[in-house]
Amino acid sequence: MMVEELAQKENFKILEITKSVDERSIKEGHLPETIPAAYVEKNGIVYLLKESGTIERIGSKEYWDKIEKFKARDSYVAKINTNIRHKRDLVNCGLCNQHKNTTALLNIVATNRCDLRCWYCFFYEEKAGFVYEPSIEEIAQEIKVARDFNGYTPPIQITGGEPSLREDVHEIIRVAKELGSSHVQLNTNSVSLGIDYFENPEKAIEKVRRWKEAGLNTIYTSFDGIRPDANSNIKNHYEMPFALEAYINGGVKSIVLVPTVSQLNLHEMPAVVKFAIHNISKGIKGVNFQPISLVGYIRKGDRDKLRVVQSDIVDVLKTKYNIGMEAWYPVPTVAALADVIGREPHIHFYNNEKCGIATYVYVDKENEKMFPITDFIDVDRFIFDISELRESKLKKALFGAKLIPSVIKYGSAKKALANKLKEYIINDELPNGVRISRLLEEIIERGNYTALGEFHQYFLFLGMMHFQDYYTYDVNRVQRCSIHYAAGNKLIPFCTYNVFPNIHRDSFLKSHRTIENEENLKKKSLEAKERVISFRERKDEITASPIYKEAYRGI
């Protein structure tokens, strides 16, 4: 039955037609086959309906209406330097000529070894049966490949597995910087570092200091909840307070907490934000929620018991902090602004609007209150005007002409643009007396992470990236993906890489497995896991620590 007929039969309203994958073909061992699909709505809920009959919840109609206002325009197509021709509906060819977005974040897999065994994870050597740990030279070559694809070296995330198990992480960071990456972040669970600090603070601080001196900008760390007895995952509850001490004392002042969210720990997300606010002086700059991706064959009822969508997280945060969907914006919201102030080649934000949403909130730490950026700036009007400016050469020319007197007055086009932004400010004075116009002027004029860092002294980033699985896969989303994995001479979109591991992730890692010293690396990984177990047996000693008590005080 055609998807339109299915929608009519179930009394769904069709919102958008797309293509998805038929999980039945995958189950039978074939390459993924694409089939027609549609986003449909009924009773205020949006679903993805496939021609196969599979139906999956996507979010509320309120969420859909918001992201539709800021969807990527047809003209948002980036130039990618690729000679890979389109093969099979964006499933197995990598970053080919059908893709419309360059790399905003390059994932470099440093290892598949890990010191945890999280129930929802499929990415560690014990489960894979082999070790993957590329050399510094191999990593450098992957970065060069990404530079060739994009025309610039993208921001880089060193990931795994648990990359901090490698003793040469600082060398990977240094190579990434030397090859031109403007921003390098380490994706870590913070567990081994937290144990290091508990047992030998100076040793842990020195490790972080080496990372920082090599060029590390940000720590991107797991943090799934507050309660150590949470059903979802203890993850790094006991180690996080000590890891935060190591980070801040080692000179890293940019930390993003990354909860993997399912129905098991959804209720804890307001407490995770509270933890971030309470520990903001330790360098926490944001929380990036990741609704769980249900990779593999899972029955509909079991999926529903775990499935969390972006609007679920917004709703649970609204209950606590009174910040609703009106304050959140999808990724392509900033695409036009990046194009107007950037010079090609540069990072684009041509993502599909369904991939993620974000906001900034002013933090009143004393009263544990948050105020969304929309309380201070008319974001909708500003983005609309910038988008129109990008699309119209005439408007761009007129806008430029209007700016000329200001350029002469201020001596710089960027200063003139920053002054223009003041027209969109609703309330210039933050509760602490700082003027938001000054912060924006610094960001526009200087255009670097230092200026953004000052902004982050007062504002906390809240975001989420909803990665796909078999049941939510949308070819149009993959086409605009900007988070790519390095895989030899290819760049693979994040969701393709992980949703079809037999085609990309596992296939590539296994064919490039570390043969030399593999057994010793497996042994070290097992020792690291056992070290975590032994550490947590000292629970009474850990929870008696002033550092632990302060990190969780009042939460």
C-alpha positions as CSV (number, residue, x, y, z in Angstrom):
1,M,0.0,0.0,0.0
2,M,1.3,3.5,-0.9
3,V,2.3,5.7,2.0
4,E,-0.4,8.2,1.0
5,E,-3.1,5.5,1.2
6,L,-1.8,4.3,4.6
7,A,-2.0,7.9,5.9
8,Q,-5.5,8.3,4.6
9,K,-6.6,4.9,6.1
10,E,-5.3,5.9,9.6
11,N,-6.7,9.5,9.3
12,F,-3.3,11.1,9.4
13,K,-2.5,14.5,7.9
14,I,0.5,14.4,5.6
15,L,3.1,17.1,6.4
16,E,6.0,16.1,4.3
17,I,7.1,13.3,1.9
18,T,10.5,11.8,2.1
19,K,12.4,8.5,1.9
20,S,13.4,6.1,4.7
21,V,14.9,2.6,4.9
22,D,13.1,-0.7,5.0
23,E,14.4,-2.4,8.1
24,R,13.0,-5.7,6.7
25,S,15.6,-5.7,3.9
26,I,18.4,-5.2,6.5
27,K,17.1,-8.0,8.7
28,E,17.3,-10.3,5.7
29,G,20.9,-9.4,5.2
30,H,20.6,-7.2,2.2
31,L,21.9,-3.7,1.6
32,P,19.4,-1.1,3.0
33,E,16.6,-0.4,0.6
34,T,14.9,2.9,0.6
35,I,11.1,3.2,0.5
36,P,8.7,6.1,0.5
37,A,7.8,7.7,3.8
38,A,5.9,10.7,5.1
39,Y,5.8,12.8,8.2
40,V,2.2,12.8,9.3
41,E,0.2,14.3,12.1
42,K,-2.7,13.2,14.3
43,N,-4.0,14.6,17.5
44,G,-1.1,17.0,17.9
45,I,1.6,14.4,17.5
46,V,3.9,14.1,14.5
47,Y,5.1,10.6,13.3
48,L,7.2,9.2,10.5
49,L,5.1,6.7,8.5
50,K,6.8,4.3,6.1
51,E,5.3,2.5,3.2
52,S,6.2,-0.7,5.1
53,G,3.7,0.3,7.7
54,T,6.3,1.2,10.4
55,I,5.3,4.3,12.3
56,E,7.5,6.2,14.8
57,R,6.8,9.2,17.0
58,I,8.9,12.3,16.0
59,G,7.6,15.0,18.3
60,S,4.7,17.4,19.1
61,K,3.0,19.5,16.4
62,E,4.2,22.6,18.4
63,Y,7.8,21.3,17.8
64,W,7.1,20.7,14.1
65,D,5.6,24.2,13.6
66,K,8.7,25.8,15.2
67,I,11.3,24.0,13.2
68,E,9.4,24.5,10.0
69,K,9.8,28.3,10.4
70,F,13.6,27.9,10.2
71,K,14.1,25.0,7.8
72,A,17.0,24.9,5.4
73,R,16.2,26.7,2.2
74,D,16.6,25.0,-1.1
75,S,19.4,27.4,-1.9
76,Y,21.5,26.2,1.1
77,V,23.9,23.9,-0.8
78,A,27.6,23.9,0.1
79,K,30.4,23.0,-2.3
80,I,32.0,19.7,-1.4
81,N,35.2,18.7,-3.1
82,T,34.3,15.1,-3.9
83,N,34.6,12.9,-6.9
84,I,32.4,10.2,-5.3
85,R,29.4,9.7,-7.5
86,H,26.0,9.0,-6.0
87,K,25.4,5.2,-5.7
88,R,22.5,4.1,-3.5
89,D,20.3,6.7,-1.8
90,L,22.9,8.1,0.5
91,V,23.3,4.8,2.4
92,N,26.7,3.3,1.3
93,C,28.6,5.8,-0.7
94,G,29.8,8.2,2.0
95,L,30.0,12.0,1.4
96,C,29.1,11.9,-2.3
97,N,28.0,14.5,-4.8
98,Q,24.4,14.4,-3.5
99,H,25.3,15.9,-0.1
100,K,24.5,19.5,0.6
101,N,26.6,20.3,3.6
102,T,30.2,20.5,4.6
103,T,31.8,19.2,7.8
104,A,31.0,21.2,11.0
105,L,32.4,18.6,13.3
106,L,34.8,15.8,12.2
107,N,34.8,12.7,14.4
108,I,38.1,11.0,14.8
109,V,37.8,7.5,16.4
110,A,41.0,7.3,18.5
111,T,40.2,3.8,19.9
112,N,37.3,1.4,20.4
113,R,38.6,0.5,23.9
114,C,36.6,1.6,26.9
115,D,36.5,1.4,30.7
116,L,32.7,1.2,30.8
117,R,30.1,-1.2,29.5
118,C,27.0,0.9,29.1
119,W,23.9,-1.1,28.3
120,Y,22.9,1.1,25.3
121,C,26.4,1.1,23.8
122,F,27.7,-1.0,20.9
123,F,31.0,0.7,20.4
124,Y,33.7,-1.0,22.5
125,E,36.3,-3.7,21.8
126,E,34.9,-6.4,24.0
127,K,31.7,-6.4,22.1
128,A,33.4,-5.9,18.7
129,G,35.9,-8.7,19.4
130,F,38.9,-6.7,18.2
131,V,40.8,-3.5,18.9
132,Y,40.9,-0.5,16.6
133,E,43.5,2.1,17.6
134,P,45.0,4.1,14.6
135,S,48.4,5.6,14.7
136,I,49.1,9.3,14.9
137,E,50.1,9.2,11.2
138,E,46.8,7.5,10.2
139,I,44.8,10.1,12.1
140,A,46.8,12.9,10.5
141,Q,46.0,11.5,7.0
142,E,42.3,11.3,7.9
143,I,42.3,15.0,8.9
144,K,44.0,15.9,5.6
145,V,41.3,14.0,3.7
146,A,38.6,16.1,5.5
147,R,40.5,19.3,4.7
148,D,40.5,18.3,1.0
149,F,36.8,17.5,1.1
150,N,35.9,20.8,2.7
151,G,38.5,23.3,1.6
152,Y,39.3,23.9,5.3
153,T,40.2,21.9,8.3
154,P,37.0,21.4,10.3
155,P,36.5,21.5,14.1
156,I,37.5,18.0,15.4
157,Q,36.1,15.7,18.0
158,I,38.4,13.0,19.3
159,T,36.1,10.2,20.2
160,G,35.9,6.4,20.8
161,G,35.4,4.2,22.7
162,E,37.1,6.1,25.5
163,P,40.0,8.1,23.9
164,S,41.5,9.1,27.2
165,L,42.7,5.5,27.6
166,R,45.3,6.3,25.1
167,E,48.4,7.8,26.6
168,D,49.1,9.9,23.5
169,V,45.8,11.9,23.4
170,H,47.8,15.1,23.7
171,E,49.7,14.2,20.5
172,I,46.4,13.7,18.6
173,I,45.2,17.1,19.8
174,R,48.5,18.7,18.7
175,V,48.3,17.1,15.2
176,A,44.7,18.4,14.8
177,K,45.8,21.9,15.7
178,E,48.9,21.8,13.5
179,L,46.8,20.7,10.6
180,G,44.6,23.8,11.0
181,S,41.6,22.9,13.1
182,S,40.2,25.9,14.9
183,H,38.5,23.9,17.6
184,V,39.4,20.5,19.1
185,Q,37.2,18.7,21.7
186,L,37.6,15.5,23.5
187,N,34.6,13.2,23.8
188,T,35.1,11.4,27.1
189,N,33.2,9.7,29.9
190,S,35.6,11.4,32.4
191,V,35.8,8.2,34.5
192,S,39.5,7.4,34.4
193,L,40.4,11.0,34.9
194,G,38.1,11.3,37.9
195,I,39.7,8.3,39.5
196,D,43.1,9.7,38.7
197,Y,42.2,12.9,40.5
198,F,40.8,11.1,43.5
199,E,44.0,9.1,43.9
200,N,46.6,11.6,42.8
201,P,45.3,15.1,42.0
202,E,48.6,16.5,40.7
203,K,48.9,13.6,38.2
204,A,45.4,14.2,36.9
205,I,45.9,17.9,36.6
206,E,49.2,17.4,34.7
207,K,47.4,15.1,32.3
208,V,44.7,17.8,31.5
209,R,47.4,20.4,31.3
210,R,49.2,18.5,28.6
211,W,45.9,18.3,26.7
212,K,45.3,22.0,27.1
213,E,48.9,23.0,26.1
214,A,48.5,20.8,23.0
215,G,45.5,22.9,22.0
216,L,42.4,21.2,23.5
217,N,39.4,23.6,23.6
218,T,36.5,21.7,25.0
219,I,35.6,18.6,27.0
220,Y,32.5,16.9,25.7
221,T,31.6,14.5,28.5
222,S,28.8,12.0,29.2
223,F,26.5,12.7,32.1
224,D,23.3,10.7,32.1
225,G,21.8,11.7,35.4
226,I,22.1,12.7,39.0
227,R,21.1,9.6,41.1
228,P,23.7,6.8,41.3
229,D,20.8,4.3,41.6
230,A,19.1,5.6,38.5
231,N,17.7,2.8,36.3
232,S,19.2,4.3,33.1
233,N,22.9,4.2,33.8
234,I,25.2,5.2,36.8
235,K,27.7,6.2,34.1
236,N,30.1,8.6,35.8
237,H,28.2,9.7,38.9
238,Y,31.0,9.0,41.3
239,E,33.9,10.2,39.1
240,M,32.4,13.4,37.7
241,P,33.0,15.8,40.7
242,F,36.7,14.9,40.7
243,A,37.0,15.1,36.9
244,L,35.6,18.6,37.0
245,E,38.4,19.6,39.5
246,A,41.0,18.1,37.2
247,Y,39.6,20.0,34.2
248,I,39.4,23.4,35.8
249,N,42.8,23.1,37.6
250,G,44.4,21.8,34.4
251,G,43.2,24.9,32.5
252,V,40.2,23.6,30.6
253,K,37.3,26.0,31.1
254,S,34.9,24.8,28.4
255,I,32.9,21.7,29.4
256,V,29.7,20.4,27.8
257,L,27.6,17.7,29.6
258,V,26.1,15.2,27.3
259,P,23.2,13.1,28.6
260,T,22.0,10.1,26.6
261,V,18.2,10.4,27.3
262,S,15.7,7.6,27.3
263,Q,12.3,7.2,29.1
264,L,14.3,5.7,32.0
265,N,16.1,9.0,32.8
266,L,14.0,11.7,31.1
267,H,12.7,12.9,34.5
268,E,16.3,13.6,35.6
269,M,17.1,16.1,32.9
270,P,16.0,19.2,34.9
271,A,18.4,18.0,37.7
272,V,21.2,17.7,35.1
273,V,20.6,21.3,34.1
274,K,20.6,22.2,37.8
275,F,23.9,20.4,38.2
276,A,25.3,22.4,35.3
277,I,24.2,25.7,36.8
278,H,25.5,24.8,40.2
279,N,28.9,23.8,38.7
280,I,29.1,26.6,36.1
281,S,32.2,28.0,37.9
282,K,34.0,24.7,37.1
283,G,33.8,25.5,33.4
284,I,30.5,23.9,32.4
285,K,29.3,25.9,29.4
286,G,26.4,23.8,28.2
287,V,24.3,20.7,28.2
288,N,23.7,18.8,24.9
289,F,21.0,16.2,25.3
290,Q,21.0,13.2,23.0
291,P,17.8,11.2,22.8
292,I,18.7,7.6,22.6
293,S,19.2,6.1,19.1
294,L,17.7,2.6,19.0
295,V,20.0,0.9,16.6
296,G,19.1,-2.7,15.9
297,Y,15.9,-4.7,15.7
298,I,13.6,-3.7,18.5
299,R,9.9,-4.5,18.7
300,K,7.6,-1.5,18.5
301,G,6.4,-1.9,22.1
302,D,9.9,-2.1,23.5
303,R,10.9,0.9,21.4
304,D,8.1,3.0,22.8
305,K,9.2,2.1,26.4
306,L,12.6,3.8,25.6
307,R,11.9,6.4,22.8
308,V,12.5,10.0,23.7
309,V,12.1,12.8,21.2
310,Q,13.3,16.4,21.3
311,S,9.9,17.9,22.3
312,D,9.8,15.5,25.3
313,I,13.0,17.1,26.7
314,V,11.7,20.6,26.1
315,D,8.5,19.7,27.9
316,V,10.2,18.3,31.0
317,L,12.5,21.3,31.2
318,K,9.6,23.7,30.8
319,T,7.9,22.2,33.8
320,K,10.9,23.1,35.9
321,Y,12.3,26.3,34.3
322,N,9.3,27.7,32.3
323,I,11.3,27.8,29.0
324,G,9.1,26.4,26.3
325,M,9.4,25.6,22.6
326,E,9.3,29.3,21.7
327,A,12.8,29.7,22.9
328,W,14.3,26.8,20.9
329,Y,15.7,27.0,17.4
330,P,16.8,24.3,14.9
331,V,20.4,24.2,13.5
332,P,19.8,26.0,10.2
333,T,18.5,29.0,12.0
334,V,22.1,30.4,12.0
335,A,22.9,29.3,8.4
336,A,22.3,32.7,6.8
337,L,24.2,34.6,9.5
338,A,27.2,32.3,9.1
339,D,27.1,33.0,5.3
340,V,26.7,36.7,5.7
341,I,29.7,37.2,8.0
342,G,31.8,34.3,6.8
343,R,34.1,34.0,3.8
344,E,34.1,30.8,1.7
345,P,35.1,28.2,2.4
346,H,33.7,28.2,5.9
347,I,31.6,26.0,8.2
348,H,28.0,25.9,7.0
349,F,24.8,25.2,9.0
350,Y,22.8,23.8,6.2
351,N,21.5,20.9,8.3
352,N,18.0,19.5,8.1
353,E,15.8,21.3,10.7
354,K,14.8,17.9,12.4
355,C,18.4,17.1,13.4
356,G,18.7,19.3,16.4
357,I,17.5,22.3,18.3
358,A,19.2,24.7,20.8
359,T,18.9,27.8,22.8
360,Y,20.9,30.0,25.1
361,V,19.7,30.9,28.7
362,Y,20.9,33.5,31.1
363,V,21.7,31.9,34.4
364,D,20.7,33.4,37.7
365,K,22.7,31.0,39.8
366,E,21.7,32.5,43.2
367,N,18.0,32.0,42.6
368,E,18.4,28.9,40.3
369,K,16.5,30.7,37.5
370,M,17.0,30.8,33.8
371,F,16.0,33.4,31.3
372,P,15.9,32.5,27.5
373,I,17.9,34.5,25.0
374,T,14.5,35.5,23.5
375,D,13.9,37.7,26.6
376,F,16.7,39.9,25.4
377,I,16.8,39.7,21.6
378,D,14.1,39.4,19.0
379,V,15.7,36.3,17.5
380,D,12.9,35.6,15.0
381,R,12.9,39.1,13.4
382,F,16.7,39.1,13.3
383,I,17.0,35.7,11.6
384,F,14.3,36.6,9.1
385,D,16.0,39.8,8.1
386,I,19.4,38.1,7.8
387,S,17.9,35.2,5.8
388,E,16.2,37.7,3.4
389,L,19.5,39.5,3.1
390,R,21.3,36.4,2.1
391,E,18.8,35.5,-0.5
392,S,18.5,38.9,-2.3
393,K,21.5,40.5,-4.0
394,L,19.5,43.8,-4.2
395,K,18.7,43.7,-0.4
396,K,22.4,42.8,0.3
397,A,23.5,45.8,-1.8
398,L,21.0,48.1,-0.1
399,F,22.0,46.8,3.3
400,G,25.6,47.4,2.4
401,A,24.8,50.9,1.3
402,K,23.0,51.6,4.6
403,L,26.0,50.3,6.5
404,I,28.5,52.6,4.7
405,P,28.0,55.6,7.0
406,S,28.4,53.3,10.0
407,V,31.5,51.7,8.5
408,I,33.0,55.1,8.2
409,K,32.0,56.0,11.7
410,Y,33.2,52.8,13.3
411,G,36.1,52.1,11.0
412,S,35.1,48.5,10.4
413,A,32.3,46.6,8.6
414,K,32.0,44.1,11.5
415,K,31.6,46.9,14.0
416,A,29.0,48.4,11.8
417,L,27.1,45.1,11.6
418,A,27.3,44.8,15.4
419,N,25.8,48.2,15.8
420,K,23.0,47.2,13.4
421,L,22.2,44.2,15.7
422,K,21.2,46.6,18.4
423,E,18.0,47.2,16.5
424,Y,16.9,43.7,17.5
425,I,17.6,44.0,21.2
426,I,14.5,44.0,23.4
427,N,16.2,44.3,26.7
428,D,19.9,45.3,26.6
429,E,20.7,45.0,30.3
430,L,21.1,41.5,31.8
431,P,20.1,41.0,35.4
432,N,23.7,41.4,36.5
433,G,24.0,44.8,34.7
434,V,26.1,43.6,31.7
435,R,24.9,44.9,28.4
436,I,24.2,42.2,25.8
437,S,24.9,44.7,23.0
438,R,28.6,44.7,24.1
439,L,28.8,40.9,24.2
440,L,27.3,40.7,20.7
441,E,29.7,43.4,19.4
442,E,32.6,41.4,20.7
443,I,31.4,38.2,19.0
444,I,30.7,39.8,15.6
445,E,33.9,41.9,15.6
446,R,36.4,39.4,16.9
447,G,34.6,36.3,15.6
448,N,36.5,33.8,17.7
449,Y,36.0,31.4,20.6
450,T,37.5,33.9,23.1
451,A,34.6,36.3,22.4
452,L,32.1,33.4,22.6
453,G,33.8,32.4,25.9
454,E,32.9,35.8,27.5
455,F,29.3,35.3,26.3
456,H,29.3,31.9,28.0
457,Q,30.2,33.5,31.4
458,Y,26.6,34.6,31.6
459,F,24.7,32.3,29.2
460,L,24.4,28.5,29.3
461,F,24.0,26.6,26.0
462,L,21.2,24.1,25.9
463,G,21.0,21.9,22.9
464,M,20.1,18.5,21.6
465,M,21.0,16.3,18.6
466,H,18.5,13.6,17.8
467,F,20.5,11.0,15.9
468,Q,18.6,8.5,13.7
469,D,18.0,4.8,13.7
470,Y,16.3,2.3,11.4
471,Y,12.8,3.5,12.4
472,T,13.4,7.3,12.1
473,Y,15.9,7.3,9.2
474,D,15.3,10.1,6.7
475,V,17.4,10.3,3.5
476,N,16.8,14.1,3.4
477,R,18.3,14.5,6.9
478,V,21.4,12.5,5.9
479,Q,21.9,14.6,2.8
480,R,22.4,17.7,5.0
481,C,24.4,16.0,7.8
482,S,27.4,18.1,9.0
483,I,28.8,15.7,11.7
484,H,31.0,13.3,9.8
485,Y,33.3,10.4,10.7
486,A,36.7,10.1,9.2
487,A,37.0,6.6,7.6
488,G,40.2,6.3,5.5
489,N,39.7,8.2,2.3
490,K,36.0,8.8,3.0
491,L,33.8,11.0,5.2
492,I,30.7,9.2,6.5
493,P,27.6,11.1,7.9
494,F,27.2,10.3,11.6
495,C,23.8,8.5,11.3
496,T,24.8,6.4,8.3
497,Y,28.0,5.4,10.0
498,N,26.3,4.1,13.2
499,V,22.9,3.0,11.9
500,F,24.5,0.7,9.3
501,P,27.6,-0.5,11.1
502,N,28.1,-3.5,8.9
503,I,28.4,-1.2,5.9
504,H,30.6,1.5,7.5
505,R,31.6,1.5,11.2
506,D,32.3,-2.1,11.9
507,S,33.4,-2.9,8.4
508,F,36.0,-0.1,8.4
509,L,37.2,-0.6,12.0
510,K,37.6,-4.3,11.5
511,S,39.5,-4.0,8.2
512,H,41.8,-1.5,10.0
513,R,42.1,-3.3,13.3
514,T,45.2,-3.0,15.4
515,I,47.1,-6.3,15.0
516,E,50.3,-5.3,16.7
517,N,50.0,-5.3,20.5
518,E,46.3,-6.1,20.3
519,E,46.3,-8.6,23.2
520,N,48.1,-6.2,25.4
521,L,45.6,-3.4,24.6
522,K,42.7,-5.7,25.4
523,K,44.4,-6.5,28.7
524,K,44.8,-2.8,29.5
525,S,41.1,-2.2,28.7
526,L,40.0,-5.0,31.0
527,E,42.2,-3.6,33.8
528,A,40.7,-0.1,33.2
529,K,37.2,-1.6,33.6
530,E,38.2,-3.5,36.7
531,R,39.7,-0.3,38.1
532,V,36.3,1.4,37.8
533,I,34.6,-1.5,39.7
534,S,37.2,-1.4,42.5
535,F,36.9,2.4,42.8
536,R,33.2,2.3,43.2
537,E,33.5,-0.2,46.0
538,R,34.9,2.8,48.0
539,K,31.6,4.5,47.7
540,D,31.5,5.6,51.4
541,E,34.9,7.2,51.1
542,I,34.0,8.9,47.8
543,T,30.7,10.4,49.0
544,A,32.4,11.7,52.2
545,S,34.7,13.8,50.1
546,P,34.1,17.6,50.3
547,I,34.5,17.7,46.5
548,Y,31.7,15.2,45.9
549,K,29.5,16.9,48.5
550,E,29.9,20.3,46.9
551,A,29.4,19.1,43.3
552,Y,26.0,17.6,44.3
553,R,25.0,20.1,47.0
554,G,21.3,20.9,46.9
555,I,20.7,18.7,43.8
